[in-house]
């Protein structure tokens, strides 16, 4: 009787040890599977940037880049304060991490839009080269998160390219503020390019205007005359949301083209305009081409 009890007890101890070992092995295998699934998911994101849906909370394209997704394309981000995720185009060139807020390339989208349309955003948010405006609410949410820099890449119809960088870019409840300028296109936003013109030419501190919501300093409506929404003063020396002309030099009743005065003047409408944001403290990827910015601004 005693021998039988001893055998049963020993068998029970052996089973418990084996069960513990198997449970530990199960945990190890599950951990390996999770790591493999995460790696597979990241590879899928890199191969399919058009249909990306981030599984972690990211507030802009800089965080998308830092998380390991370094292909240009559409991603889902959720800026602080935003009530819902926002679909954005992330430009991973020129160091990476750029959130594109405006793109003009071919005149396929109409930019003479209402206050509500500019508020929410509009345009082609599906194709890699579509035209769009990200939305003034989204600009507010993104730039309220911290110190952002604005880069504007421009091209004329002769293939010449220029850029303009502004520190401390912010859209606070539709009002524009920005800091120092650096670039090759000239400082059209501040109006400091000529003595005595900043009073009417500067866009500093101006509230956004559309044809149905006039907030400029002009006796009439700049947005109505110049056919697009912008941070008008009286009226502008920069207006990248103007009427798209499929050639450079144009004639009209007003200077209503895609204008950057300090580069091509009021009566030349640019072929391409891309506006994009990135946190000022973002560190440029050392693997990116160090000549990208310099080449963009080189004389043609």
C-alpha atoms as one frame of an Amber mdcrd trajectory, in Angstrom:
protein
   0.000   0.000   0.000   2.748   2.477   0.911   4.830   1.652  -2.178   1.873
   2.378  -4.426   1.322   5.810  -2.837   4.997   6.676  -3.273   4.937   5.811
  -6.950   1.850   7.978  -7.529   3.392  10.954  -5.750   6.616  10.689  -7.748
   4.677  10.435 -10.979   2.671  13.570 -10.037   5.874  15.585  -9.407   7.341
  14.481 -12.728   4.177  15.528 -14.598   4.188  18.953 -12.944   7.812  19.568
 -13.964   7.081  18.513 -17.548   4.013  20.770 -17.692   6.044  23.743 -16.433
   8.717  23.093 -19.052   6.141  22.899 -21.829   4.479  26.138 -20.732   7.818
  27.973 -20.783   8.532  26.571 -24.238   5.083  27.728 -25.382   5.794  31.280
 -24.187   9.109  31.308 -26.024   7.503  30.106 -29.254   4.711  32.693 -29.000
   7.269  35.447 -28.504   9.151  34.316 -31.614   5.929  34.213 -33.645   4.990
  37.753 -32.546   8.406  39.051 -33.586   8.093  37.376 -36.976   4.587  38.815
 -37.468   5.845  42.318 -36.606   8.724  41.967 -39.079   6.347  40.727 -41.779
   3.977  43.652 -41.159   6.790  46.213 -41.450   7.907  44.640 -44.742   4.337
  44.884 -46.040   4.234  48.596 -45.105   7.419  49.248 -47.037   6.184  47.405
 -50.106   2.683  48.943 -50.123   2.947  52.629 -49.124  -0.342  53.493 -50.893
  -2.465  51.486 -48.479  -0.615  51.987 -45.219  -2.460  51.953 -41.914  -0.164
  52.487 -38.964  -0.710  50.171 -36.008   1.001  52.507 -33.559   0.073  56.044
 -32.588   2.046  58.512 -34.681   1.314  62.220 -34.915   3.156  63.156 -38.133
   5.379  61.800 -40.887   8.524  62.353 -38.836   7.301  59.733 -36.373   6.352
  57.451 -39.267   9.940  57.733 -40.517  11.424  57.108 -37.073   9.203  54.044
 -36.645  10.967  52.456 -39.606   8.674  53.213 -42.568  10.914  55.109 -44.969
   9.018  54.867 -48.261   7.177  57.923 -49.550   3.429  57.357 -49.674   0.157
  57.701 -47.803  -0.021  56.952 -44.094  -2.528  57.363 -41.294  -1.457  59.708
 -38.467  -3.269  61.224 -35.512  -1.984  64.661 -34.457  -2.489  65.636 -30.834
  -5.906  67.224 -30.416  -7.277  65.828 -33.656 -10.616  64.055 -33.140  -9.746
  61.327 -35.660  -6.827  59.932 -37.697  -5.750  61.869 -40.789  -4.611  60.443
 -44.102  -1.424  62.245 -45.127   1.233  61.963 -47.789   4.688  61.448 -46.284
   7.657  62.610 -48.337  10.670  60.560 -47.276  13.139  62.361 -49.568  15.395
  65.271 -48.518  16.162  63.578 -45.209  12.688  62.096 -44.730   9.846  62.758
 -42.309   8.015  65.479 -44.277   4.226  65.842 -43.953   3.000  67.307 -47.257
   0.288  69.944 -46.764  -0.089  71.208 -50.342   0.779  69.962 -53.809   0.318
  71.640 -57.208   1.724  69.821 -60.213  -0.645  69.883 -63.195  -3.779  71.925
 -62.508  -5.968  68.847 -62.095  -7.586  70.230 -58.922  -9.506  73.490 -58.503
  -8.069  75.557 -55.638 -10.643  78.357 -55.724 -12.612  76.688 -52.930 -14.882
  77.658 -50.060 -13.932  78.231 -46.417 -15.437  74.846 -45.459 -13.449  73.023
 -48.144 -10.161  74.618 -47.097 -11.033  73.899 -43.480 -11.468  70.156 -44.050
  -9.058  69.709 -46.968  -9.656  68.584 -50.535  -8.064  66.990 -53.586  -6.569
  63.695 -54.673  -5.415  61.749 -51.635  -5.025  58.467 -53.485  -2.428  58.832
 -56.254   1.258  59.462 -55.609   1.254  62.650 -57.707  -2.227  64.067 -57.071
  -2.949  67.674 -56.125  -4.432  68.464 -52.704  -4.733  70.768 -49.697  -4.428
  68.911 -46.378  -6.894  71.178 -44.549  -6.572  74.173 -42.233  -7.838  72.236
 -39.227  -5.145  69.630 -39.804  -2.506  72.368 -40.197  -3.577  73.727 -36.827
  -3.437  70.314 -35.114  -0.038  69.427 -36.583   1.744  72.726 -35.943   0.265
  73.039 -32.432   2.312  69.975 -31.434   5.631  71.829 -31.387   8.161  73.736
 -33.468   7.823  72.904 -37.171   9.769  73.988 -40.231   8.128  74.611 -43.590
   9.809  73.712 -46.859   8.384  74.879 -50.194   9.742  73.232 -53.333   8.995
  75.119 -56.556   9.607  74.513 -60.252   8.959  76.645 -63.320   8.046  75.506
 -66.829  11.686  75.650 -67.920  12.661  72.976 -65.379  14.380  75.379 -62.974
  13.909  74.573 -59.291  14.083  76.676 -56.133  13.174  76.213 -52.481  12.172
  78.314 -49.472  12.521  77.198 -45.840  10.842  78.887 -42.871  11.443  78.092
 -39.220   8.712  78.183 -36.565   5.867  77.702 -39.047   2.475  77.689 -37.323
  -1.175  77.959 -38.276  -2.993  78.879 -35.064  -6.751  78.926 -35.636  -6.115
  79.764 -39.329  -3.643  82.581 -38.541  -0.172  82.232 -40.070   3.097  82.915
 -38.236   6.616  81.950 -39.256  10.240  82.605 -38.422  13.489  83.086 -40.321
  13.908  82.308 -44.002  16.549  80.264 -45.795  16.559  79.283 -49.439  17.055
  80.148 -53.098  13.571  81.347 -54.097  13.611  84.589 -52.078  11.643  85.543
 -48.981   8.221  86.261 -50.481   6.253  85.432 -47.320   7.715  88.166 -45.109
   7.786  91.002 -47.655  11.279  91.978 -46.498  12.709  91.727 -49.996  12.276
  95.477 -50.534  12.148  98.465 -48.180   8.667  99.808 -47.548   6.560  96.983
 -48.970   6.164  94.681 -45.951   3.164  96.671 -44.691   1.051  95.361 -47.539
   3.148  92.441 -48.841   3.928  90.533 -45.639   1.833  87.458 -44.868   3.041
  87.386 -41.259   0.135  87.179 -38.808  -2.517  87.074 -41.520  -5.642  84.990
 -41.162  -6.698  82.669 -43.950  -9.182  84.014 -46.500 -11.438  82.410 -49.100
 -13.941  83.871 -51.559 -16.722  83.394 -48.985 -14.703  84.360 -45.875 -12.742
  87.609 -46.285 -10.097  88.235 -43.582  -7.518  90.303 -45.503  -6.537  93.998
 -45.227  -7.689  94.841 -48.735 -10.659  97.138 -49.432 -12.066  94.382 -51.647
 -11.539  90.603 -51.486  -8.110  89.237 -52.406  -9.417  85.666 -52.494 -12.143
  86.593 -54.978  -9.790  88.556 -57.220  -6.894  86.108 -57.052  -9.022  82.943
 -57.254  -7.766  80.887 -54.324  -7.598  80.612 -50.553  -4.503  82.021 -48.816
  -3.139  84.159 -45.962  -3.668  87.396 -47.883  -2.607  90.843 -46.740  -3.204
  93.586 -49.335  -2.999  91.290 -51.346   0.142  89.143 -51.759   3.717  88.618
 -52.792   3.243  84.850 -52.464   0.129  82.951 -53.489   0.653  79.246 -54.167
  -3.064  78.403 -54.283  -3.823  80.637 -57.241  -5.235  79.784 -60.645  -3.120
  77.181 -62.438  -1.883  78.267 -65.873  -0.430  75.566 -68.119   2.414  77.856
 -69.119   4.635  80.328 -67.303   4.027  83.941 -68.276   0.360  84.927 -68.265
  -1.855  87.993 -68.518  -4.995  88.598 -66.478  -6.898  91.377 -64.688  -5.056
  90.520 -61.461  -1.941  88.509 -60.588  -4.020  85.411 -59.894  -1.548  82.669
 -60.882   0.580  80.348 -58.727   2.888  83.171 -57.655   6.178  83.470 -55.771
   7.131  87.073 -56.484  10.752  87.004 -55.332  11.607  84.319 -57.857   9.487
  84.733 -60.996   7.439  87.858 -60.246   3.680  88.397 -60.215   3.078  87.559
 -63.869   4.629  84.104 -63.961   2.595  81.113 -62.762   4.706  78.251 -61.440
   4.440  74.696 -62.716   4.975  72.980 -59.369   4.504  73.919 -55.733   4.909
  71.474 -52.833   4.576  72.630 -49.230   5.653  70.270 -46.457   6.304  70.298
 -42.704   8.760  68.597 -40.372   9.670  69.112 -36.700  12.606  71.499 -36.488
  14.551  69.172 -34.185  14.245  66.256 -36.641  17.638  64.775 -37.444  18.281
  64.152 -41.137  18.906  60.546 -42.083  22.661  60.260 -42.825  21.924  57.681
 -45.541  19.985  60.267 -47.559  21.752  62.082 -50.388  23.506  65.058 -48.734
  23.391  66.967 -52.028  19.581  66.770 -52.403  18.868  70.217 -50.968  21.873
  71.821 -52.630  20.936  70.407 -56.035  17.386  71.662 -55.675  18.602  75.212
 -55.240  21.393  75.242 -57.795  21.178  77.822 -60.570  19.964  76.483 -63.894
